[in-house]
């Protein structure tokens, strides 16, 4: 099987992007959270957008039934200000 790289900075293949999309990552930002693709030089972002726009992402109803891609603990982490005790 041929590997078609989407992101050469992190070695992410087209198949990996499609798999992340099937797992619920439906935007370039969510793909970046899943595998870092698009976070270095940014040259692959348009390719990722094209892959997501061609049916790689499941329908929104299916995605709504799945847990979010980002971890809730990262979102709920307390905000610490400079000078606060650790």
Order of alpha helices (4+ residues) and beta strands (2+ residues): beta-beta-alpha-alpha-alpha-alpha-alpha
